[in-house]
């Protein structure tokens, strides 16, 4: 399989995710500030975690570092 063939398939979302979004899904990290290196966004994690729908609002991925 070539890279061009892979990209022609495009990204696929599970059917439920496409309809409802992330809902109340949270990413539980250590408490404190985190920076997404891909978007520059700063997020803060607490006991409830970080809401995934907010974290992935700009891009479908995030690269978080403490900050």
Secondary structure, DSSP 4 states (H G I P E B T S, - for coil): --HHHHHHH-----HHHHHHTTTT-EE---SEEEEETTT--EEEEBTTBEEHHHHTSSSS---EEE-
